[in-house]
Amino acid sequence: MPKVLSKEELELLVEEQIKGQLDLRGQETDDKLEGMINEAIQEGLKDFKPAKETPFSTGEEDPTGGFVNFADFAKEVYDAGENCTNPSERLKGWLGKSNAISKTVGSPAQSAGSLQAGGALIPPEYSNTALTKAKERSQIMSAARVIPMSSNVIEIPYIKDFNNSNGTVAGNVKFRWVAENAAATGNDVEFDMIELKLREANCLVYVGNRLMDFSPVSIQPFITTAVDDALDLALANAFINGTGAGQPKGILNSDVLVSVAKETGQLADTLVYENTLKMLARFYGNTGVWYANRTIIPQLGVMQVSVGTGGSAVFLAGGAGSQFGTALHGAPLHYEQVMPILGDVGDLTFCDWSQYLIGQFTGAPGMKMTESAHLKFDYRQHAFQFTFYVDGQPWWPSPFSPLKGDTISPFVTTAARA
């Protein structure tokens, strides 16, 4: 699973980000400013609670819950019948432990169903495996900042330092030229909060009763592969395209996104070298990674620099022996199926995912599983329902306006070329 942060680590991270922004603006901190920063951080994280210890955190208990694999666990739940009325001794033992974990940690979705009603927390060995595989496949989640959340909502402070066009930094701090003996104008650093609220992602998997009865081993790759792939796709799509309404807010729907206009006379559904250069000019920082839909590859292959009436080809590579099109302007180039297709906003996007926050429910197994023998009774199928809690959004509320020049952002894309 992605490494989560303790309260102390989160406080340090926020403090480093704030001071880093001040340093970039040439603003030194003094005792008063230090006090204001610490006060804002403490206020923003006052309700933050570190993950409570579970029976598995010490390593004294088997994180598999005593089951051979996930299929073995799913078969035990299936055999226990609706509402777990006839659980095996192994399942009884696990239900007792997982119920204690749920009560200790406090789930943000008690209405999802109790253990007595057929719900069962997936043993951490198997629930963590699904998230780990999703993380390994999606470079987005591994590169973003994961914030542990033991409650439904958390607020994280930041300095409102996104407009230097009027000569101020840190929201309101400014050096002013004054005449001798003239009164000085006071400055206050302005803070605001960004809110992460856990969103519920839900997945239903149907398995035929015949398969459950006669070949329980066969459901292992079926269920785990389906859940792994579905979680990976859902997370990547949400972090890119999410609306923020009942789901994470994706970068393409955020206010921080900078969209570079197409060139004069540029044809529809094309990508030209000038687009990429102007995206670089609007990018904030030096740790960007390109994300694109594979439909842009034919355009990358014929991209060229205009030189008078001729042209010079632009070669894209990622190093010796690398596949074509794995780097652009020296930065890695990744292809994601969730990116918009060629010609649409976001078909090529330059990102710094360290400026994207992911709130993840922590302190208990990552997913909850409930089952029903009745939902698809007429089709002789058993239903397994998986629930996962997460939120995400950019740390920045808007692009940065420098003293001179265009706005810049850690997330820059191309405008539509229709």
FILOLUM-206329 format. One record per residue (C-alpha): x, y, z; chain. Coordinates in nm, 3 decimals, decimal comma. Example, Ala and Ser with C-alpha at 12.3 -4.5 7.8 and 13.67 -1.06 7.14 Angstrom:
2
+---------+---------+---------+-----+
!      c1 !      c2 !      c3 ! mol !
+---------+---------+---------+-----+
!   1,230 !  -0,450 !   0,780 !   A !
!   1,367 !  -0,106 !   0,714 !   A !
+---------+---------+---------+-----+
***
This chain:
418
+---------+---------+---------+-----+
!      c1 !      c2 !      c3 ! mol !
+---------+---------+---------+-----+
!   0,000 !   0,000 !   0,000 !   A !
!   0,114 !   0,362 !  -0,041 !   A !
!   0,308 !   0,491 !   0,259 !   A !
!   0,076 !   0,698 !   0,477 !   A !
!   0,179 !   0,986 !   0,700 !   A !
!   0,167 !   1,023 !   1,076 !   A !
!   0,040 !   1,350 !   1,224 !   A !
!   0,395 !   1,466 !   1,289 !   A !
!   0,500 !   1,382 !   0,933 !   A !
!   0,196 !   1,563 !   0,793 !   A !
!   0,269 !   1,872 !   1,006 !   A !
!   0,629 !   1,873 !   0,883 !   A !
!   0,518 !   1,829 !   0,522 !   A !
!   0,276 !   2,122 !   0,540 !   A !
!   0,539 !   2,338 !   0,713 !   A !
!   0,799 !   2,252 !   0,448 !   A !
!   0,555 !   2,334 !   0,168 !   A !
!   0,467 !   2,671 !   0,322 !   A !
!   0,829 !   2,768 !   0,388 !   A !
!   0,928 !   2,644 !   0,045 !   A !
!   0,676 !   2,878 !  -0,115 !   A !
!   0,809 !   3,166 !   0,093 !   A !
!   1,169 !   3,085 !  -0,002 !   A !
!   1,078 !   3,083 !  -0,372 !   A !
!   0,941 !   3,436 !  -0,328 !   A !
!   1,250 !   3,551 !  -0,140 !   A !
!   1,052 !   3,597 !   0,184 !   A !
!   1,242 !   3,521 !   0,504 !   A !
!   1,058 !   3,396 !   0,812 !   A !
!   1,081 !   3,559 !   1,151 !   A !
!   0,948 !   3,457 !   1,492 !   A !
!   0,609 !   3,618 !   1,429 !   A !
!   0,567 !   3,448 !   1,093 !   A !
!   0,686 !   3,116 !   1,238 !   A !
!   0,421 !   3,149 !   1,506 !   A !
!   0,148 !   3,222 !   1,252 !   A !
!   0,249 !   2,922 !   1,042 !   A !
!   0,254 !   2,686 !   1,339 !   A !
!  -0,078 !   2,821 !   1,465 !   A !
!  -0,243 !   2,767 !   1,126 !   A !
!  -0,104 !   2,414 !   1,099 !   A !
!  -0,218 !   2,320 !   1,448 !   A !
!  -0,565 !   2,465 !   1,386 !   A !
!  -0,600 !   2,283 !   1,054 !   A !
!  -0,489 !   1,949 !   1,193 !   A !
!  -0,645 !   1,969 !   1,538 !   A !
!  -0,898 !   1,697 !   1,453 !   A !
!  -0,642 !   1,472 !   1,286 !   A !
!  -0,614 !   1,136 !   1,459 !   A !
!  -0,334 !   0,892 !   1,384 !   A !
!  -0,431 !   0,541 !   1,286 !   A !
!  -0,516 !   0,338 !   1,595 !   A !
!  -0,339 !   0,011 !   1,654 !   A !
!  -0,522 !  -0,295 !   1,532 !   A !
!  -0,460 !  -0,657 !   1,623 !   A !
!  -0,249 !  -0,679 !   1,306 !   A !
!  -0,023 !  -0,378 !   1,359 !   A !
!   0,209 !  -0,561 !   1,600 !   A !
!   0,250 !  -0,861 !   1,377 !   A !
!   0,116 !  -1,091 !   1,650 !   A !
!  -0,183 !  -1,201 !   1,442 !   A !
!  -0,198 !  -1,358 !   1,100 !   A !
!  -0,293 !  -1,083 !   0,848 !   A !
!  -0,455 !  -1,351 !   0,631 !   A !
!  -0,718 !  -1,408 !   0,902 !   A !
!  -0,632 !  -1,777 !   0,896 !   A !
!  -0,745 !  -1,826 !   0,535 !   A !
!  -0,531 !  -1,985 !   0,265 !   A !
!  -0,608 !  -1,720 !   0,005 !   A !
!  -0,883 !  -1,479 !  -0,095 !   A !
!  -1,081 !  -1,754 !  -0,268 !   A !
!  -1,075 !  -1,955 !   0,055 !   A !
!  -1,213 !  -1,653 !   0,245 !   A !
!  -1,482 !  -1,585 !  -0,018 !   A !
!  -1,590 !  -1,953 !  -0,011 !   A !
!  -1,623 !  -1,943 !   0,369 !   A !
!  -1,846 !  -1,634 !   0,343 !   A !
!  -2,051 !  -1,805 !   0,073 !   A !
!  -2,094 !  -2,125 !   0,272 !   A !
!  -2,201 !  -1,929 !   0,582 !   A !
!  -2,526 !  -1,842 !   0,406 !   A !
!  -2,723 !  -1,518 !   0,395 !   A !
!  -2,654 !  -1,297 !   0,700 !   A !
!  -2,366 !  -1,530 !   0,794 !   A !
!  -2,611 !  -1,751 !   0,983 !   A !
!  -2,387 !  -2,058 !   0,969 !   A !
!  -2,022 !  -1,945 !   0,977 !   A !
!  -1,736 !  -2,188 !   1,016 !   A !
!  -1,510 !  -2,170 !   1,320 !   A !
!  -1,246 !  -1,987 !   1,114 !   A !
!  -1,498 !  -1,732 !   0,992 !   A !
!  -1,638 !  -1,687 !   1,344 !   A !
!  -1,289 !  -1,608 !   1,466 !   A !
!  -1,224 !  -1,360 !   1,186 !   A !
!  -1,564 !  -1,188 !   1,223 !   A !
!  -1,491 !  -1,130 !   1,589 !   A !
!  -1,154 !  -0,973 !   1,513 !   A !
!  -1,274 !  -0,763 !   1,220 !   A !
!  -1,577 !  -0,644 !   1,419 !   A !
!  -1,342 !  -0,528 !   1,695 !   A !
!  -1,129 !  -0,344 !   1,439 !   A !
!  -1,433 !  -0,174 !   1,287 !   A !
!  -1,554 !  -0,058 !   1,630 !   A !
!  -1,206 !   0,057 !   1,734 !   A !
!  -1,131 !   0,257 !   1,423 !   A !
!  -1,478 !   0,384 !   1,343 !   A !
!  -1,598 !   0,342 !   0,988 !   A !
!  -1,732 !   0,647 !   0,803 !   A !
!  -2,001 !   0,428 !   0,645 !   A !
!  -2,182 !   0,233 !   0,916 !   A !
!  -2,482 !   0,212 !   0,688 !   A !
!  -2,287 !  -0,009 !   0,446 !   A !
!  -2,400 !  -0,310 !   0,646 !   A !
!  -2,298 !  -0,470 !   0,973 !   A !
!  -2,103 !  -0,790 !   1,014 !   A !
!  -2,412 !  -0,955 !   1,154 !   A !
!  -2,593 !  -0,864 !   0,831 !   A !
!  -2,346 !  -1,047 !   0,615 !   A !
!  -2,070 !  -0,788 !   0,587 !   A !
!  -1,709 !  -0,893 !   0,640 !   A !
!  -1,392 !  -0,690 !   0,631 !   A !
!  -1,149 !  -0,851 !   0,391 !   A !
!  -0,837 !  -0,977 !   0,576 !   A !
!  -0,562 !  -0,714 !   0,535 !   A !
!  -0,331 !  -0,949 !   0,346 !   A !
!  -0,583 !  -0,964 !   0,060 !   A !
!  -0,737 !  -0,616 !   0,073 !   A !
!  -0,390 !  -0,459 !   0,079 !   A !
!  -0,284 !  -0,670 !  -0,216 !   A !
!  -0,555 !  -0,519 !  -0,435 !   A !
!  -0,453 !  -0,164 !  -0,350 !   A !
!  -0,082 !  -0,240 !  -0,384 !   A !
!  -0,135 !  -0,380 !  -0,732 !   A !
!  -0,340 !  -0,075 !  -0,827 !   A !
!  -0,063 !   0,150 !  -0,697 !   A !
!   0,203 !  -0,037 !  -0,891 !   A !
!   0,009 !  -0,011 !  -1,216 !   A !
!  -0,091 !   0,353 !  -1,177 !   A !
!   0,203 !   0,593 !  -1,156 !   A !
!  -0,046 !   0,856 !  -1,040 !   A !
!  -0,117 !   0,711 !  -0,697 !   A !
!   0,245 !   0,625 !  -0,628 !   A !
!   0,356 !   0,981 !  -0,713 !   A !
!   0,083 !   1,175 !  -0,529 !   A !
!   0,082 !   1,268 !  -0,159 !   A !
!  -0,125 !   1,021 !   0,042 !   A !
!  -0,287 !   1,166 !   0,356 !   A !
!  -0,409 !   0,915 !   0,618 !   A !
!  -0,765 !   0,979 !   0,733 !   A !
!  -0,912 !   0,812 !   1,040 !   A !
!  -1,221 !   1,035 !   1,019 !   A !
!  -1,451 !   1,125 !   0,732 !   A !
!  -1,318 !   1,480 !   0,679 !   A !
!  -0,981 !   1,649 !   0,724 !   A !
!  -0,877 !   2,009 !   0,653 !   A !
!  -0,518 !   2,094 !   0,558 !   A !
!  -0,391 !   2,455 !   0,573 !   A !
!  -0,200 !   2,633 !   0,299 !   A !
!  -0,074 !   2,988 !   0,240 !   A !
!  -0,283 !   3,183 !  -0,010 !   A !
!   0,029 !   3,258 !  -0,212 !   A !
!  -0,099 !   3,222 !  -0,566 !   A !
!  -0,096 !   3,580 !  -0,693 !   A !
!   0,225 !   3,781 !  -0,701 !   A !
!   0,112 !   4,000 !  -0,991 !   A !
!   0,058 !   4,297 !  -0,757 !   A !
!   0,394 !   4,252 !  -0,587 !   A !
!   0,270 !   4,062 !  -0,282 !   A !
!   0,368 !   3,716 !  -0,159 !   A !
!   0,222 !   3,483 !   0,103 !   A !
!  -0,122 !   3,625 !   0,030 !   A !
!  -0,050 !   3,979 !   0,146 !   A !
!   0,320 !   4,031 !   0,229 !   A !
!   0,492 !   4,308 !   0,035 !   A !
!   0,794 !   4,536 !   0,057 !   A !
!   0,697 !   4,897 !  -0,003 !   A !
!   0,919 !   5,198 !  -0,072 !   A !
!   0,854 !   5,461 !   0,190 !   A !
!   0,980 !   5,811 !   0,255 !   A !
!   1,187 !   5,894 !   0,560 !   A !
!   0,979 !   5,902 !   0,879 !   A !
!   0,671 !   5,782 !   0,689 !   A !
!   0,446 !   5,519 !   0,849 !   A !
!   0,496 !   5,161 !   0,734 !   A !
!   0,209 !   4,943 !   0,614 !   A !
!   0,153 !   4,618 !   0,801 !   A !
!   0,148 !   4,275 !   0,637 !   A !
!  -0,034 !   3,960 !   0,741 !   A !
!   0,020 !   3,617 !   0,589 !   A !
!  -0,313 !   3,483 !   0,466 !   A !
!  -0,405 !   3,117 !   0,520 !   A !
!  -0,685 !   2,899 !   0,390 !   A !
!  -0,790 !   2,534 !   0,417 !   A !
!  -0,831 !   2,254 !   0,168 !   A !
!  -1,085 !   1,987 !   0,262 !   A !
!  -1,061 !   1,616 !   0,191 !   A !
!  -1,380 !   1,416 !   0,243 !   A !
!  -1,382 !   1,040 !   0,197 !   A !
!  -1,580 !   0,922 !  -0,106 !   A !
!  -1,721 !   0,574 !  -0,143 !   A !
!  -1,625 !   0,357 !  -0,441 !   A !
!  -1,836 !   0,045 !  -0,479 !   A !
!  -1,791 !  -0,267 !  -0,692 !   A !
!  -2,024 !  -0,565 !  -0,741 !   A !
!  -1,893 !  -0,900 !  -0,866 !   A !
!  -2,125 !  -1,189 !  -0,958 !   A !
!  -2,002 !  -1,547 !  -0,930 !   A !
!  -2,206 !  -1,850 !  -1,042 !   A !
!  -2,317 !  -2,084 !  -0,763 !   A !
!  -2,187 !  -2,385 !  -0,958 !   A !
!  -1,839 !  -2,236 !  -0,960 !   A !
!  -1,860 !  -2,165 !  -0,587 !   A !
!  -1,985 !  -2,517 !  -0,511 !   A !
!  -1,751 !  -2,724 !  -0,726 !   A !
!  -1,443 !  -2,515 !  -0,798 !   A !
!  -1,370 !  -2,261 !  -0,524 !   A !
!  -1,005 !  -2,239 !  -0,630 !   A !
!  -1,114 !  -2,111 !  -0,973 !   A !
!  -1,270 !  -1,797 !  -0,828 !   A !
!  -0,934 !  -1,677 !  -0,696 !   A !
!  -0,801 !  -1,530 !  -1,025 !   A !
!  -1,152 !  -1,431 !  -1,136 !   A !
!  -1,238 !  -1,218 !  -0,834 !   A !
!  -0,893 !  -1,082 !  -0,750 !   A !
!  -0,816 !  -0,988 !  -1,110 !   A !
!  -1,156 !  -0,824 !  -1,154 !   A !
!  -1,126 !  -0,626 !  -0,830 !   A !
!  -0,762 !  -0,528 !  -0,890 !   A !
!  -0,828 !  -0,404 !  -1,243 !   A !
!  -1,150 !  -0,225 !  -1,151 !   A !
!  -0,988 !  -0,043 !  -0,857 !   A !
!  -0,686 !   0,062 !  -1,063 !   A !
!  -0,906 !   0,197 !  -1,343 !   A !
!  -1,148 !   0,374 !  -1,107 !   A !
!  -0,871 !   0,551 !  -0,913 !   A !
!  -0,678 !   0,663 !  -1,221 !   A !
!  -0,995 !   0,787 !  -1,391 !   A !
!  -1,106 !   0,977 !  -1,080 !   A !
!  -0,771 !   1,150 !  -1,031 !   A !
!  -0,773 !   1,262 !  -1,396 !   A !
!  -1,142 !   1,315 !  -1,482 !   A !
!  -1,327 !   1,316 !  -1,148 !   A !
!  -1,591 !   1,587 !  -1,106 !   A !
!  -1,555 !   1,634 !  -0,730 !   A !
!  -1,927 !   1,560 !  -0,683 !   A !
!  -1,941 !   1,241 !  -0,478 !   A !
!  -1,598 !   1,143 !  -0,611 !   A !
!  -1,242 !   1,282 !  -0,612 !   A !
!  -1,177 !   1,596 !  -0,814 !   A !
!  -0,960 !   1,519 !  -1,115 !   A !
!  -0,698 !   1,758 !  -1,242 !   A !
!  -0,886 !   1,819 !  -1,569 !   A !
!  -1,186 !   1,954 !  -1,375 !   A !
!  -0,990 !   2,156 !  -1,121 !   A !
!  -0,944 !   2,532 !  -1,103 !   A !
!  -0,565 !   2,495 !  -1,097 !   A !
!  -0,551 !   2,353 !  -1,451 !   A !
!  -0,385 !   2,572 !  -1,714 !   A !
!  -0,503 !   2,505 !  -2,069 !   A !
!  -0,279 !   2,617 !  -2,357 !   A !
!  -0,461 !   2,741 !  -2,666 !   A !
!  -0,403 !   2,583 !  -3,006 !   A !
!  -0,190 !   2,753 !  -3,270 !   A !
!  -0,344 !   2,989 !  -3,524 !   A !
!  -0,464 !   2,781 !  -3,817 !   A !
!  -0,388 !   2,452 !  -3,642 !   A !
!  -0,588 !   2,166 !  -3,789 !   A !
!  -0,841 !   1,971 !  -3,589 !   A !
!  -0,718 !   1,660 !  -3,403 !   A !
!  -0,351 !   1,746 !  -3,437 !   A !
!  -0,066 !   1,801 !  -3,194 !   A !
!   0,223 !   2,025 !  -3,298 !   A !
!   0,564 !   2,094 !  -3,145 !   A !
!   0,463 !   2,449 !  -3,053 !   A !
!   0,185 !   2,311 !  -2,830 !   A !
!   0,438 !   2,122 !  -2,619 !   A !
!   0,677 !   2,418 !  -2,590 !   A !
!   0,400 !   2,648 !  -2,470 !   A !
!   0,292 !   2,386 !  -2,217 !   A !
!   0,646 !   2,382 !  -2,079 !   A !
!   0,641 !   2,760 !  -2,050 !   A !
!   0,324 !   2,746 !  -1,838 !   A !
!   0,447 !   2,469 !  -1,606 !   A !
!   0,544 !   2,539 !  -1,245 !   A !
!   0,846 !   2,351 !  -1,111 !   A !
!   1,099 !   2,105 !  -1,248 !   A !
!   0,951 !   1,763 !  -1,171 !   A !
!   0,689 !   1,723 !  -1,441 !   A !
!   0,575 !   1,400 !  -1,606 !   A !
!   0,377 !   1,382 !  -1,931 !   A !
!   0,050 !   1,185 !  -1,942 !   A !
!  -0,123 !   1,113 !  -2,270 !   A !
!  -0,371 !   0,897 !  -2,453 !   A !
!  -0,209 !   0,659 !  -2,700 !   A !
!  -0,412 !   0,817 !  -2,981 !   A !
!  -0,154 !   1,099 !  -2,991 !   A !
!   0,131 !   0,862 !  -3,090 !   A !
!   0,082 !   0,910 !  -3,468 !   A !
!   0,115 !   1,285 !  -3,411 !   A !
!   0,430 !   1,243 !  -3,202 !   A !
!   0,584 !   1,036 !  -3,479 !   A !
!   0,560 !   1,317 !  -3,736 !   A !
!   0,617 !   1,611 !  -3,499 !   A !
!   0,870 !   1,860 !  -3,634 !   A !
!   1,021 !   2,201 !  -3,570 !   A !
!   0,931 !   2,457 !  -3,834 !   A !
!   1,242 !   2,607 !  -3,997 !   A !
!   1,148 !   2,848 !  -4,274 !   A !
!   0,983 !   2,654 !  -4,553 !   A !
!   1,130 !   2,326 !  -4,432 !   A !
!   1,135 !   2,146 !  -4,102 !   A !
!   1,338 !   1,934 !  -3,869 !   A !
!   1,203 !   1,616 !  -3,707 !   A !
!   1,161 !   1,586 !  -3,331 !   A !
!   1,280 !   1,252 !  -3,197 !   A !
!   1,118 !   1,111 !  -2,884 !   A !
!   1,286 !   0,840 !  -2,681 !   A !
!   1,342 !   0,732 !  -2,324 !   A !
!   1,705 !   0,617 !  -2,346 !   A !
!   1,900 !   0,334 !  -2,504 !   A !
!   1,677 !   0,042 !  -2,592 !   A !
!   1,361 !   0,223 !  -2,484 !   A !
!   1,033 !   0,215 !  -2,667 !   A !
!   0,951 !   0,505 !  -2,898 !   A !
!   0,770 !   0,793 !  -2,735 !   A !
!   0,863 !   0,732 !  -2,370 !   A !
!   1,005 !   1,081 !  -2,309 !   A !
!   0,933 !   1,435 !  -2,427 !   A !
!   1,158 !   1,735 !  -2,361 !   A !
!   1,358 !   1,520 !  -2,121 !   A !
!   1,059 !   1,428 !  -1,901 !   A !
!   0,898 !   1,079 !  -1,883 !   A !
!   0,594 !   1,019 !  -2,102 !   A !
!   0,328 !   0,778 !  -1,973 !   A !
!   0,020 !   0,657 !  -2,159 !   A !
!  -0,305 !   0,616 !  -1,965 !   A !
!  -0,632 !   0,491 !  -2,111 !   A !
!  -0,823 !   0,738 !  -1,892 !   A !
!  -0,671 !   1,039 !  -2,072 !   A !
!  -0,895 !   1,211 !  -2,331 !   A !
!  -0,840 !   1,115 !  -2,694 !   A !
!  -0,648 !   1,319 !  -2,952 !   A !
!  -0,799 !   1,663 !  -3,006 !   A !
!  -0,982 !   1,681 !  -2,672 !   A !
!  -0,875 !   1,885 !  -2,370 !   A !
!  -0,617 !   1,686 !  -2,178 !   A !
!  -0,501 !   1,443 !  -2,449 !   A !
!  -0,150 !   1,553 !  -2,349 !   A !
!  -0,100 !   1,684 !  -1,995 !   A !
!   0,212 !   1,784 !  -1,801 !   A !
!   0,176 !   1,702 !  -1,430 !   A !
!   0,352 !   1,728 !  -1,096 !   A !
!   0,157 !   1,476 !  -0,889 !   A !
!   0,337 !   1,576 !  -0,570 !   A !
!   0,092 !   1,869 !  -0,569 !   A !
!  -0,208 !   1,635 !  -0,566 !   A !
!  -0,349 !   1,513 !  -0,232 !   A !
!  -0,507 !   1,170 !  -0,187 !   A !
!  -0,702 !   1,110 !   0,133 !   A !
!  -0,721 !   0,743 !   0,220 !   A !
!  -0,912 !   0,574 !   0,501 !   A !
!  -0,657 !   0,413 !   0,730 !   A !
!  -0,637 !   0,211 !   1,050 !   A !
!  -0,829 !  -0,092 !   0,918 !   A !
!  -0,824 !  -0,318 !   0,613 !   A !
!  -0,866 !  -0,105 !   0,303 !   A !
!  -1,182 !  -0,263 !   0,169 !   A !
!  -1,502 !  -0,406 !   0,307 !   A !
!  -1,679 !  -0,699 !   0,145 !   A !
!  -2,046 !  -0,789 !   0,178 !   A !
!  -2,222 !  -1,076 !   0,008 !   A !
!  -2,572 !  -1,178 !  -0,094 !   A !
!  -2,722 !  -1,502 !  -0,219 !   A !
!  -3,051 !  -1,333 !  -0,311 !   A !
!  -2,960 !  -1,040 !  -0,537 !   A !
!  -2,912 !  -1,271 !  -0,837 !   A !
!  -3,102 !  -1,569 !  -0,697 !   A !
!  -3,295 !  -1,632 !  -1,022 !   A !
!  -2,966 !  -1,642 !  -1,214 !   A !
!  -2,808 !  -1,881 !  -0,960 !   A !
!  -2,532 !  -1,631 !  -0,890 !   A !
!  -2,371 !  -1,507 !  -0,570 !   A !
!  -2,299 !  -1,135 !  -0,534 !   A !
!  -1,984 !  -1,000 !  -0,368 !   A !
!  -1,977 !  -0,626 !  -0,299 !   A !
!  -1,652 !  -0,437 !  -0,236 !   A !
!  -1,637 !  -0,089 !  -0,079 !   A !
!  -1,333 !   0,140 !  -0,075 !   A !
!  -1,299 !   0,493 !   0,069 !   A !
!  -1,076 !   0,761 !  -0,085 !   A !
!  -1,069 !   1,128 !  -0,187 !   A !
!  -0,835 !   1,338 !  -0,396 !   A !
!  -0,784 !   1,689 !  -0,532 !   A !
!  -0,502 !   1,927 !  -0,624 !   A !
!  -0,337 !   2,104 !  -0,331 !   A !
!  -0,347 !   2,434 !  -0,526 !   A !
!  -0,679 !   2,623 !  -0,545 !   A !
!  -0,576 !   2,815 !  -0,858 !   A !
!  -0,282 !   2,872 !  -1,095 !   A !
!   0,006 !   3,092 !  -0,974 !   A !
!   0,024 !   3,446 !  -1,111 !   A !
!   0,388 !   3,563 !  -1,109 !   A !
!   0,490 !   3,927 !  -1,089 !   A !
!   0,548 !   3,921 !  -1,464 !   A !
!   0,440 !   3,668 !  -1,722 !   A !
!   0,157 !   3,422 !  -1,774 !   A !
!  -0,004 !   3,210 !  -1,505 !   A !
!   0,173 !   2,882 !  -1,431 !   A !
!   0,059 !   2,559 !  -1,271 !   A !
!   0,173 !   2,206 !  -1,176 !   A !
!  -0,098 !   2,079 !  -1,412 !   A !
!  -0,088 !   2,205 !  -1,772 !   A !
!  -0,277 !   2,068 !  -2,070 !   A !
!  -0,371 !   2,142 !  -2,429 !   A !
!  -0,697 !   2,309 !  -2,522 !   A !
!  -0,938 !   2,137 !  -2,760 !   A !
!  -0,841 !   2,125 !  -3,127 !   A !
!  -1,177 !   2,053 !  -3,286 !   A !
+---------+---------+---------+-----+
***
